[in-house]
Amino acid sequence: MNEITLYHYLFLGLALFVIGIAGSILSKHVIKVLISIEFILTGVNINFVTFASYCDNINFNGYVMALFYVAIGAVELAVALYIFYLMYEKKQSENIDKYGDL
């Protein structure tokens, strides 16, 4: 009864994904939106690793995809922060509503 099953991991991944979606839709701050996107990627990674450990005993496809998504997430965050830095120099605001000309 106390062991952690597949459903616990799937619920954790789903919860992180939903928190990320809600945060990216409801937030007006650029940094909060970027963090919400990272929550989305973390939820997807948890699901990849969960299915790789529970269902795939021969290949490591889930682990490879999770590692690929971590690399993509790091590059995405670096590029987005640089773009935000360039836009912040012009507008001097963190509010997303002021960046409609993107």
C-alpha angles and dihedrals in degrees: 000000000000098000121107112245136191091271093059091057092044091051091050091051091047092048092052091046093051092046089051093049092047092047094049092048099042102038124092095189118092096218092050090053091052091050089049090054088052089053088054092051091047091053090051091048092052090053093048093051092044094054091042092054097041102036110019112063098156107041128041097218095132093050092047091050091049091051090048091051091050089054092046090048092052093049092044092052093048093049093044093050091050092050090048090050091053092047092045090057089061103038103027092214138103094206114114093214091069092057098067093123093070 
